[in-house]
Amino acid sequence: METEIHFDGQEYLENKNSSLHDCKKLRLQLWMERLCGALEKDVNEEEILINFSGTAPDFEDLSLSCQQHNKKNTGTQFFCQHVHVMDPSDKIHQLKELMTEIQKGPFDELKTDRVQKNFEKSMNDEFEIAIIATMSSGKSTLINAFLGQELIPSKNEACTAKITRIYNREGQESFSAETYDADEQPIQSIREISPADLVSFNENHQIQTIHLKGAIPNISSKGMNLVMIDTPGPNNSRDMEHRNATFRIIQNEDQPIVMYVLNGSQLGISDDNRLLADVSEAMKVSGKQSKDRFIFVLNQADKYDVEAGESLQVAIDNAKKYLEGHGIEQPNIYPISAQLAKLLRMQKAGQPLTGKQRRDAYDYERFIEQPEMQMHRYPALTPSVQTAVQNRIEHATDEQEEAIVYSGVPVIEEVINEYLEKYAVTSKIKNGVESFRKVIEQEKMLMKIEDELEENEAKREELAQEIKQVNALLEKGDHGRALIQDIQSLSDDTAKEYLLKTRKTFGKKLLEVSEPLRQENQVKQREANLMIKHFQKEVEMLCSSMLIDLEKGIDKGLRHQANVYAKEYQKSIENLLSASIELNIATSLTESVLTVNLPDADSLIAMYTEEREVYVGTVTRRNTSKKWYKPWTWGESSTYEKDVYETHDFVDMDNVIKEYINPVDDYMENLLKTAEVQAQEQTDMFKKMFLGQLELLEKAIRKNLDRVQLLTTDQEMVMEEVERRKANKEWLHGIIKKLDVLLTN
């Protein structure tokens, strides 16, 4: 999670002249691609050897980056050497043991409910993978392939109507289910779930969320429980909040993995545009880490007939161009046949298959006989993933198990395993350590004061006078009065700036999605129907995207204002007590009943449709007036050309656009008004919370000052306290050393 570069006895990143000085607070994955170029410029050597101490996946990234740089032949050649470190899963185990030791230790400050809750939160053993897609992508089939059984309905549209969270419970033979309403209140619980139960859940309008619990094989949890989140397709969602949930997952930087499933046989046909636009923006936020957390799965890649000359590589290249056309650079694309993997795993588990499924399962022979159909050959894999996939092939007990690997699904499973080791586990270790590091630092400061009291009698007297002055100051309250007035006058101006910014962005994007409708005023009715229905889906997803942007903007604005005052207060008491203020600001517009009500397409088109005759060409007719007995007609042609007109219904698109844009504008205006009200409510709530926090902090200051003051008056107590503190100090140093080992080895 943190990186140091030592060169010639100096810390390279700390040097202000370093080309990577701006990266010193960023994790390595965010600037790995800049490393070689920067070192070449700053070090100016023909060869550079990098001794890397860190995890194996990070070292593989470094090695690959160096290899790519060396191929450019720019002058400096890089060599890498790996200094192995402790396995992350072992670190988590040791960290939990350390927490137990701390709870038995002498410091009450490290045993508070807050410290324990923060630790438990940071060490939460859930690792989430959100799976998103538009309709007909095969998302449900892929999830069933992961599960090794046909649990999630894949034919009925109802299967995408709810948000389903699938929790890994290793060793549990069947899946249980719990359902919840919009307020997260439980509705129903079933010990052993069936696909029919899930269809029933999705048809129940009261149910908003489904929790499934059972064993998810083939994906290692590394000490954490995997949670797959099956989201409704945004173009098929029956509930606006479900659609919003999909966009919220995409834009959430803390979401570990987002798996986007594409239908390989229908690229460019489905409604991916709006969704991919948000994915593109999210991938540009945090460099390599953001790119790595998005996995693009090209499903139904086995539909291509390589024997007939169709190329799977061309299909993958087309998918890459398709994504790059949406602003997604260098996407990680994994071709798969989810159906084959699902059927073969069901068959090997002895589960019943239909006649058609049995016939489809026989298709595995094509994957064995034709190397071009072996999906694991196509994506660029890291050495660790390549090794894991190759091990699966070598340990396959029969051709069916080998074909499962060739389906490409196990490749994705190994990519997930690698991501879990690379980011999720190390992040948890870092958060676990930080959960009580601040408290330890605070306690060390108090010990320093007490050590000084022991050494210097004059210092004790001086401190006693200072304590009196501070207590008098606290009683008088002058130090916080001005700050309290500032807090009470806290406004939501910063949040309002985000409201205006969102409104401008929305207007621009609305103009973009409506542009195809504006290109021609008079459009045939059939074409108008298709254009309007596509526009309607684009607008619905645009509204969801903008709503999430608005939530994030308001939250960022309030958090910025809150931190200004928090820092001012901390500054005012930094000489008395090192205090931290944990802000808990979260704004959400999801409780709002606002929704965009677009007019009915059919009735609107009918309203602005008129009949017109359209020239469609000419037809050759026989000249019936030419007769042999009419000499004056002998010079005429025996045929003539006649213009042909047809009657067509045309739609006035200018009026249709106005009818559509007006309710969308009204929706955004209402949403902004609601957001403004909620921003003010958040501001008021924060004021109340912060003022209450000030009072609690002042009580803590008085308590600690009273404690230190006792040391200035009771010499015997001072000596007892000194001996006790010596033992505690040794214990504390031991804990700090163990924490450092966890972070650095």
Beta strands, then each sheet from edge to edge (+ up, - down):
strand 1: 6-7
strand 2: 10-11
strand 3: 47-53
strand 4: 77-83
strand 5: 126-132
strand 6: 163-168
strand 7: 176-180
strand 8: 186-190
strand 9: 209-214
strand 10: 225-230
strand 11: 257-263
strand 12: 294-299
strand 13: 333-335
strand 14: 522-524
strand 15: 609-622
strand 16: 639-652
sheet 1: 1+ 2-
sheet 2: 3+ 4+
sheet 3: 8+ 7- 9+ 6+ 10- 5- 11- 12- 13-
sheet 4: 14+ 16- 15+
end
